[in-house]
Amino acid sequence: MNTTPEPAKNPGDVAPPGTPGTGENVCTHCQGRGAMADGQPCPMCGGTGLVIAGIGGG
């Protein structure tokens, strides 16, 4: 049984951080600002301005 906690995943992430075949990308919901127009943290990236996205295509 694996007791290692999984890295935090935000709603805009396609996979947890560190997943092979993924990498950081600018959040398109807040355009990388990490906050919405009203100053609240972006709900998609959790306020970081970055999301985990698939890379490579195929």
Protein Blocks (a to p, Z undefined) as FASTA:
>chain_A
ZZbdcddddfklcbdehiahiacdddfklnonopafkopacfklnonopacddehiZZ
